[in-house]
């Protein structure tokens, strides 16, 4: 039996918050569309108190920012990027072009074509999200994207040196010190000073996520993203302190980050709840984490691993930390998740910052139909066809002609008939003379 020892906010409450954000973003994007740079500058002044001569950093400004980063931090950034690059390159190597002779004389294939221009948003208002530069900029460059524009908001009145270093080392072609809806709107729509891109990627707050949603179609996006979600699946092979640490470690992302414990041990559930209360008394980011836990935290107790699997697949969370006696059972059986973190030796923070997998992942049950950001997201898989012989064209043309007639498409049918006349049976009547 599935029992909720603690529940979070209702779907109605969450939907109302989404509606308010949606209205603000719609107005803001329309303003950027109408007034370009002027609107972007006004928005930047209003929300970030930031109005430089140019939002785009010069090479001298980039060099200056990097010089302000201490050597250990630069080494750590390079290490993290090496892990992300290595995994992205392995993923890219798995994506092979295809070409086959599908029937005699008929060649079909596909090739992977990089997107030409991508805008990467790196959050930096509440926390300077250095790692997001690795995940977006670097992965795009591994895929072969020619132009990568990276944008991050100002931090304490200037470009954040470590974010700039990470964007530059990852291979960004243009670096903008610009935040929020004005950043993603400018990159997608284009202004007098910022050329538009073909795709937007990267995490952000509710307003950035909604802006990407509204811009989808005009540009591509990586995925529809909401607040960070964390699910800890645990049995009595671990203790409450470890579970509490992993829940609150992600709850600090914001004040509305869902975090859920799913367990088959009521004793572990009680121990975790007690440990959460203790950690909230000493965690430096307790203010945000407490609100997330109180309003969006849940504790679900099940009777078996099978019940836990059922719940986990239904809620389809972004991060799923599995700390059970046999975590590989979940790897074999789970189907709806953003990323799995298997066993107590790993955790979501490793994935967020350094281990090499990408931390931009599906939320709000999008894991039911998509995975997270990866090198393949920056590639278009484009098909092609080639017919080698007259005989093959006439043969395929006959089938095509009859199938077009079946659907009533005379013009389509004539495309096929003309090939049949030229390469095979020359007395085929015009499509308009043939009764469909």
ZALOVEX-276178 format. One record per residue (C-alpha): residue in one letter; x, y, z. Coordinates in steps of 0.05 Angstrom, whole numbers, plus 5000, padded with zeros to 4 digits. Each point is the difference from the previous one (the first is absolute). Layout:
+----+------+------+------+
| aa |   xx |   yy |   zz |
+----+------+------+------+
|  A |    X |    Y |    Z |
...
+----+------+------+------+
***
This chain:
+----+------+------+------+
| aa |   xx |   yy |   zz |
+----+------+------+------+
|  X | 5000 | 5000 | 5000 |
|  X | 5026 | 5070 | 4982 |
|  X | 4997 | 5049 | 5058 |
|  X | 5018 | 5074 | 5001 |
|  X | 5031 | 5020 | 5066 |
|  X | 5011 | 5071 | 4973 |
|  X | 4969 | 5034 | 4939 |
|  X | 5019 | 5062 | 4961 |
|  X | 4961 | 5056 | 4966 |
|  X | 4940 | 4981 | 4958 |
|  X | 5001 | 5003 | 4924 |
|  X | 4951 | 5058 | 5002 |
|  X | 5048 | 5043 | 5041 |
|  X | 5057 | 4984 | 4952 |
|  X | 4957 | 5015 | 4939 |
|  X | 4981 | 5069 | 5027 |
|  X | 5073 | 5018 | 5010 |
|  X | 5015 | 4977 | 4928 |
|  X | 4943 | 5044 | 4973 |
|  X | 5028 | 5063 | 5032 |
|  X | 5069 | 4987 | 4971 |
|  X | 4971 | 4985 | 4931 |
|  X | 4965 | 5068 | 4996 |
|  X | 5063 | 5039 | 5020 |
|  X | 5043 | 4963 | 4950 |
|  X | 4951 | 5009 | 4942 |
|  X | 5000 | 5076 | 5010 |
|  X | 5076 | 5003 | 5007 |
|  X | 5014 | 4961 | 4937 |
|  X | 4952 | 5043 | 4960 |
|  X | 5037 | 5062 | 5025 |
|  X | 5067 | 4970 | 4977 |
|  X | 4970 | 4983 | 4933 |
|  X | 4975 | 5071 | 4991 |
|  X | 5057 | 5042 | 5027 |
|  X | 5062 | 4956 | 4997 |
|  X | 5062 | 5027 | 5035 |
|  X | 4961 | 5055 | 5035 |
|  X | 4954 | 4951 | 5034 |
|  X | 5057 | 4953 | 5018 |
|  X | 5039 | 5058 | 5032 |
|  X | 4940 | 5024 | 5040 |
|  X | 4986 | 4930 | 5025 |
|  X | 5072 | 4990 | 5020 |
|  X | 5001 | 5066 | 5037 |
|  X | 4935 | 4984 | 5036 |
|  X | 5015 | 4929 | 5022 |
|  X | 5076 | 4998 | 5004 |
|  X | 5020 | 5074 | 5007 |
|  X | 5046 | 4986 | 4941 |
|  X | 5009 | 5044 | 4939 |
|  X | 5070 | 4995 | 4971 |
|  X | 5021 | 5032 | 4934 |
|  X | 4997 | 4930 | 4970 |
|  X | 4970 | 4937 | 5028 |
|  X | 5050 | 4959 | 4960 |
|  X | 5068 | 4992 | 5033 |
|  X | 5063 | 5018 | 4960 |
|  X | 5060 | 4954 | 5000 |
|  X | 5035 | 5048 | 5047 |
|  X | 4941 | 4997 | 5049 |
|  X | 5000 | 4924 | 4995 |
|  X | 5075 | 4997 | 5015 |
|  X | 4991 | 5047 | 5059 |
|  X | 4944 | 4957 | 5029 |
|  X | 5041 | 4937 | 4994 |
|  X | 5059 | 5033 | 5034 |
|  X | 4956 | 5011 | 5061 |
|  X | 4987 | 4925 | 5009 |
|  X | 5047 | 4965 | 5048 |
|  X | 5044 | 4945 | 4970 |
|  X | 4966 | 4943 | 5039 |
|  X | 4931 | 5020 | 4975 |
|  X | 5026 | 5003 | 4928 |
|  X | 5030 | 4930 | 5009 |
|  X | 4934 | 4975 | 5028 |
|  X | 4962 | 5030 | 4941 |
|  X | 5047 | 4967 | 4951 |
|  X | 4993 | 4933 | 5036 |
|  X | 4924 | 5003 | 4998 |
|  X | 5001 | 5020 | 4927 |
|  X | 5046 | 4942 | 4983 |
|  X | 4949 | 4952 | 5030 |
|  X | 4942 | 5031 | 4963 |
|  X | 5039 | 5003 | 4935 |
|  X | 5022 | 4927 | 5005 |
|  X | 4929 | 4975 | 5010 |
|  X | 4971 | 5045 | 4946 |
|  X | 5052 | 4976 | 4951 |
|  X | 4983 | 4928 | 5017 |
|  X | 4926 | 5015 | 4988 |
|  X | 5017 | 5034 | 4934 |
|  X | 5040 | 4939 | 4978 |
|  X | 4938 | 4956 | 5011 |
|  X | 4961 | 5041 | 4948 |
|  X | 5019 | 4971 | 4934 |
|  X | 4976 | 5021 | 4931 |
|  X | 4958 | 4948 | 4964 |
|  X | 4998 | 4981 | 4926 |
|  X | 4967 | 4937 | 4974 |
|  X | 4975 | 4973 | 4933 |
|  X | 4928 | 4994 | 5024 |
|  X | 4978 | 4965 | 4937 |
|  X | 5038 | 4986 | 4936 |
|  X | 5027 | 5065 | 4973 |
|  X | 4970 | 5043 | 5055 |
|  X | 5047 | 5032 | 5051 |
|  X | 4974 | 5029 | 5065 |
|  X | 5040 | 5033 | 5054 |
|  X | 5005 | 5050 | 5055 |
|  X | 5054 | 5046 | 5025 |
|  X | 5007 | 5042 | 5064 |
|  X | 5003 | 5074 | 4986 |
|  X | 5019 | 5049 | 5057 |
|  X | 4954 | 5058 | 5015 |
|  X | 5033 | 5063 | 4975 |
|  X | 4988 | 5049 | 5058 |
|  X | 4982 | 4984 | 5072 |
|  X | 4986 | 5046 | 5059 |
|  X | 5021 | 4973 | 5068 |
|  X | 4971 | 5030 | 5063 |
|  X | 5042 | 4993 | 5064 |
|  X | 4962 | 5020 | 5063 |
|  X | 5038 | 5045 | 5047 |
|  X | 4952 | 5042 | 5041 |
|  X | 4990 | 4960 | 5064 |
|  X | 5059 | 4953 | 4989 |
|  X | 5054 | 5008 | 4947 |
|  X | 4988 | 4935 | 4962 |
|  X | 5069 | 4990 | 4972 |
|  X | 4986 | 4927 | 4982 |
|  X | 4944 | 5019 | 4952 |
|  X | 5053 | 5028 | 4953 |
|  X | 5032 | 4931 | 4995 |
|  X | 4934 | 4966 | 4988 |
|  X | 4974 | 5046 | 4946 |
|  X | 5057 | 5037 | 4965 |
|  X | 5050 | 4943 | 5001 |
|  X | 4950 | 4947 | 4978 |
|  X | 4977 | 5044 | 4942 |
|  X | 5072 | 5010 | 4977 |
|  X | 5014 | 4925 | 5004 |
|  X | 4939 | 4990 | 4955 |
|  X | 5031 | 5049 | 4949 |
|  X | 4956 | 5061 | 5010 |
|  X | 5034 | 5058 | 4963 |
|  X | 4974 | 5058 | 5041 |
|  X | 4986 | 4994 | 5074 |
|  X | 4975 | 5061 | 5038 |
|  X | 5004 | 4995 | 5075 |
|  X | 4962 | 5047 | 5046 |
|  X | 5002 | 5008 | 5076 |
|  X | 4973 | 5055 | 5044 |
|  X | 5046 | 5049 | 5036 |
|  X | 5021 | 4979 | 5070 |
|  X | 5011 | 5054 | 5052 |
|  X | 5005 | 5053 | 4947 |
|  X | 5045 | 4967 | 4949 |
|  X | 5012 | 4938 | 4959 |
|  X | 5013 | 4940 | 5046 |
|  X | 5074 | 4982 | 4987 |
|  X | 4992 | 4925 | 5009 |
|  X | 4939 | 4996 | 4954 |
|  X | 5037 | 5040 | 4947 |
|  X | 5060 | 4954 | 5007 |
|  X | 4956 | 4938 | 4994 |
|  X | 4963 | 5027 | 4939 |
|  X | 5066 | 5021 | 4966 |
|  X | 5036 | 4934 | 5015 |
|  X | 4939 | 4961 | 4976 |
|  X | 5006 | 5035 | 4932 |
|  X | 4947 | 5055 | 5000 |
|  X | 5005 | 5044 | 4938 |
|  X | 4963 | 5059 | 5031 |
|  X | 4990 | 5015 | 5074 |
|  X | 4943 | 5044 | 5023 |
|  X | 4993 | 5028 | 5071 |
|  X | 4924 | 5000 | 4998 |
|  X | 4949 | 4964 | 5042 |
|  X | 4928 | 4976 | 5003 |
|  X | 4946 | 5004 | 4947 |
|  X | 5038 | 5057 | 4967 |
|  X | 5059 | 4954 | 4987 |
|  X | 4963 | 4941 | 4970 |
|  X | 4952 | 5047 | 4964 |
|  X | 5057 | 5039 | 4968 |
|  X | 5036 | 4937 | 4978 |
|  X | 4938 | 4968 | 4970 |
|  X | 4967 | 5061 | 4969 |
|  X | 5063 | 5040 | 4984 |
|  X | 5011 | 5074 | 5009 |
|  X | 5040 | 5055 | 4966 |
|  X | 5063 | 4977 | 5036 |
|  X | 4987 | 4926 | 5013 |
|  X | 4991 | 4951 | 4942 |
|  X | 4946 | 4948 | 5011 |
|  X | 5015 | 4926 | 5012 |
|  X | 4966 | 4937 | 4977 |
|  X | 4994 | 4965 | 5068 |
|  X | 4998 | 5018 | 5074 |
|  X | 5028 | 4955 | 5055 |
|  X | 5015 | 5003 | 5073 |
|  X | 4964 | 5004 | 5066 |
|  X | 4971 | 5062 | 5033 |
|  X | 4947 | 5026 | 5047 |
|  X | 4925 | 4994 | 4987 |
|  X | 5001 | 5062 | 4955 |
|  X | 5057 | 4974 | 4957 |
|  X | 4967 | 4932 | 4994 |
|  X | 4934 | 5031 | 4979 |
|  X | 5035 | 5045 | 4950 |
|  X | 5032 | 4939 | 4968 |
|  X | 4932 | 4966 | 4998 |
|  X | 4968 | 5060 | 4965 |
|  X | 5058 | 5006 | 4951 |
|  X | 4998 | 4926 | 4981 |
|  X | 4983 | 4994 | 4927 |
|  X | 5034 | 5066 | 4983 |
|  X | 5063 | 4966 | 5025 |
|  X | 5015 | 4931 | 5025 |
|  X | 5009 | 4988 | 5074 |
|  X | 5034 | 4945 | 5039 |
|  X | 4938 | 4983 | 5042 |
|  X | 4943 | 5030 | 5041 |
|  X | 5031 | 5011 | 5068 |
|  X | 4970 | 5015 | 5068 |
|  X | 5028 | 5002 | 5070 |
|  X | 5053 | 4949 | 5019 |
|  X | 4969 | 4933 | 5022 |
|  X | 5033 | 4948 | 5043 |
|  X | 4975 | 4930 | 5017 |
|  X | 5038 | 4958 | 5050 |
|  X | 4981 | 4926 | 4996 |
|  X | 5028 | 4965 | 5062 |
|  X | 4993 | 4939 | 5043 |
|  X | 5030 | 4984 | 5068 |
|  X | 5069 | 4988 | 4970 |
|  X | 5012 | 5075 | 5012 |
|  X | 4985 | 5049 | 5056 |
|  X | 4956 | 5061 | 5006 |
|  X | 5058 | 5049 | 5002 |
|  X | 5024 | 4979 | 4931 |
|  X | 4929 | 5006 | 4972 |
|  X | 4989 | 5067 | 5033 |
|  X | 5066 | 5027 | 4973 |
|  X | 4983 | 4980 | 4929 |
|  X | 4930 | 5029 | 5004 |
|  X | 5020 | 5067 | 5029 |
|  X | 5061 | 5003 | 4955 |
|  X | 4953 | 5012 | 4942 |
|  X | 4944 | 5036 | 5037 |
|  X | 5047 | 5060 | 5007 |
|  X | 4993 | 5014 | 4925 |
|  X | 4939 | 5043 | 5014 |
|  X | 4939 | 5006 | 5043 |
|  X | 4957 | 4955 | 4956 |
|  X | 5045 | 4940 | 4986 |
|  X | 4962 | 4934 | 5010 |
|  X | 5038 | 4949 | 5041 |
|  X | 4972 | 4932 | 5017 |
|  X | 5021 | 4940 | 5041 |
|  X | 4973 | 4934 | 4975 |
|  X | 5013 | 4942 | 5046 |
|  X | 4975 | 4932 | 5024 |
|  X | 5023 | 5014 | 5071 |
|  X | 4958 | 5044 | 5045 |
|  X | 5057 | 5001 | 5050 |
|  X | 5045 | 5030 | 4946 |
|  X | 4946 | 5050 | 4983 |
|  X | 4995 | 5024 | 5072 |
|  X | 5076 | 5002 | 5007 |
|  X | 5005 | 5041 | 4936 |
|  X | 4947 | 5050 | 5023 |
|  X | 5038 | 5008 | 5066 |
|  X | 5066 | 5010 | 4964 |
|  X | 4970 | 5052 | 4953 |
|  X | 4976 | 5041 | 5060 |
|  X | 5070 | 4997 | 5030 |
|  X | 5036 | 5018 | 4935 |
|  X | 4954 | 5059 | 4988 |
|  X | 5027 | 5030 | 5065 |
|  X | 5071 | 5004 | 4973 |
|  X | 4997 | 5000 | 4924 |
|  X | 5023 | 5069 | 4973 |
|  X | 4947 | 4997 | 4946 |
|  X | 4946 | 4977 | 5048 |
|  X | 4952 | 5057 | 4984 |
|  X | 4988 | 4976 | 4928 |
|  X | 5006 | 4927 | 5017 |
|  X | 4950 | 5005 | 5057 |
|  X | 4947 | 5032 | 4955 |
|  X | 5010 | 4946 | 4947 |
|  X | 4995 | 4945 | 5051 |
|  X | 4941 | 5028 | 5038 |
|  X | 4959 | 5017 | 4937 |
|  X | 5024 | 4949 | 4949 |
|  X | 5033 | 4944 | 5040 |
|  X | 4967 | 4932 | 5004 |
|  X | 5012 | 4934 | 5036 |
|  X | 4968 | 4939 | 4969 |
|  X | 5003 | 4931 | 5033 |
|  X | 4986 | 4937 | 4959 |
|  X | 4998 | 4927 | 5018 |
|  X | 5047 | 4975 | 4945 |
|  X | 5051 | 5019 | 4948 |
|  X | 4947 | 4986 | 4947 |
|  X | 4954 | 5052 | 5030 |
|  X | 5058 | 5049 | 5005 |
|  X | 5016 | 4988 | 4926 |
|  X | 4927 | 5014 | 4982 |
|  X | 5001 | 5067 | 5038 |
|  X | 5068 | 5020 | 4972 |
|  X | 4979 | 4987 | 4928 |
|  X | 4934 | 5038 | 5011 |
|  X | 5031 | 5064 | 5028 |
|  X | 5058 | 4997 | 4950 |
|  X | 5048 | 5045 | 5038 |
|  X | 5061 | 5035 | 4973 |
|  X | 5052 | 4973 | 5049 |
|  X | 4991 | 4930 | 5029 |
|  X | 5049 | 4979 | 5054 |
|  X | 4995 | 4925 | 5012 |
|  X | 5029 | 4976 | 5066 |
|  X | 4976 | 4928 | 5008 |
|  X | 5032 | 4932 | 5008 |
|  X | 4993 | 4988 | 4925 |
|  X | 4999 | 5067 | 4963 |
|  X | 5012 | 4966 | 4933 |
|  X | 4930 | 4972 | 5005 |
|  X | 4974 | 5071 | 4991 |
|  X | 5049 | 5012 | 4943 |
|  X | 4970 | 4939 | 4965 |
|  X | 4928 | 5016 | 5015 |
|  X | 4990 | 5076 | 5005 |
|  X | 4977 | 5034 | 4936 |
|  X | 4981 | 5071 | 5020 |
|  X | 5057 | 5042 | 5029 |
|  X | 5048 | 5055 | 4981 |
|  X | 5063 | 4968 | 5029 |
|  X | 5014 | 4943 | 5048 |
|  X | 5051 | 5004 | 5055 |
|  X | 5013 | 4928 | 5022 |
|  X | 5024 | 4983 | 5069 |
|  X | 5022 | 5041 | 5060 |
|  X | 5069 | 5015 | 4972 |
|  X | 4972 | 5048 | 4948 |
|  X | 4950 | 5057 | 5005 |
|  X | 4965 | 5053 | 4960 |
|  X | 5053 | 5053 | 5015 |
|  X | 5052 | 4958 | 4964 |
|  X | 4956 | 5001 | 4938 |
|  X | 4985 | 5074 | 5008 |
|  X | 5072 | 5022 | 5005 |
|  X | 5055 | 4953 | 4977 |
|  X | 4990 | 4926 | 4985 |
|  X | 4987 | 5009 | 4926 |
|  X | 4926 | 4986 | 4987 |
|  X | 4958 | 5060 | 4981 |
|  X | 4961 | 5035 | 5055 |
|  X | 4946 | 5032 | 4955 |
|  X | 4944 | 4950 | 5009 |
|  X | 4925 | 4994 | 4990 |
|  X | 4952 | 5022 | 5055 |
|  X | 4924 | 5002 | 5010 |
|  X | 4993 | 4928 | 4975 |
|  X | 5033 | 5016 | 4933 |
|  X | 5044 | 4939 | 5014 |
|  X | 4941 | 4959 | 4975 |
|  X | 5019 | 5021 | 4929 |
|  X | 5070 | 5030 | 4999 |
|  X | 5069 | 4994 | 5030 |
|  X | 5045 | 5057 | 5020 |
|  X | 5048 | 5044 | 4962 |
|  X | 5055 | 4962 | 4964 |
|  X | 5043 | 5007 | 4939 |
|  X | 4945 | 4971 | 4955 |
|  X | 4953 | 5058 | 5017 |
|  X | 5046 | 5046 | 4960 |
|  X | 4997 | 4956 | 4938 |
|  X | 4946 | 4994 | 4948 |
|  X | 4993 | 4930 | 4973 |
|  X | 4985 | 5014 | 4926 |
|  X | 4982 | 4947 | 4949 |
|  X | 5016 | 4995 | 4926 |
|  X | 4984 | 4954 | 4943 |
|  X | 5032 | 4982 | 4934 |
|  X | 4974 | 4955 | 4944 |
|  X | 5056 | 4968 | 4960 |
|  X | 4966 | 4968 | 4940 |
|  X | 4943 | 5013 | 4950 |
|  X | 4969 | 4934 | 5019 |
|  X | 4998 | 5018 | 5074 |
|  X | 4968 | 5067 | 4987 |
|  X | 4946 | 4970 | 4955 |
|  X | 4986 | 4945 | 5050 |
|  X | 4993 | 5047 | 5060 |
|  X | 4961 | 5048 | 4956 |
|  X | 4947 | 4949 | 4985 |
|  X | 4987 | 4987 | 5073 |
|  X | 5001 | 5075 | 5015 |
|  X | 4951 | 5016 | 4944 |
|  X | 4949 | 4950 | 5024 |
|  X | 5007 | 5022 | 5073 |
|  X | 4991 | 5073 | 4980 |
|  X | 4937 | 4982 | 4961 |
|  X | 4974 | 4964 | 5062 |
|  X | 5006 | 5066 | 5038 |
|  X | 4975 | 5044 | 4943 |
|  X | 5066 | 5037 | 4992 |
|  X | 5004 | 5009 | 4924 |
|  X | 5060 | 5047 | 5002 |
|  X | 5039 | 4953 | 5043 |
|  X | 4981 | 4943 | 4954 |
|  X | 5025 | 5038 | 4939 |
|  X | 5068 | 5008 | 5033 |
|  X | 5004 | 4925 | 5001 |
|  X | 4969 | 4990 | 4931 |
|  X | 5050 | 5046 | 4966 |
|  X | 5057 | 4957 | 5027 |
|  X | 4964 | 4937 | 4977 |
|  X | 4993 | 5030 | 4930 |
|  X | 5072 | 5021 | 4997 |
|  X | 5032 | 4939 | 5030 |
|  X | 4952 | 4943 | 4986 |
|  X | 4931 | 4995 | 4969 |
|  X | 4994 | 5060 | 4953 |
|  X | 4924 | 4996 | 4987 |
|  X | 4978 | 5015 | 5071 |
|  X | 4942 | 5050 | 4996 |
|  X | 5000 | 5068 | 5034 |
|  X | 4974 | 4996 | 5071 |
|  X | 4940 | 5042 | 4983 |
|  X | 4978 | 4948 | 4949 |
|  X | 5001 | 4944 | 5051 |
|  X | 4940 | 4989 | 5045 |
|  X | 5023 | 5000 | 5072 |
+----+------+------+------+
***
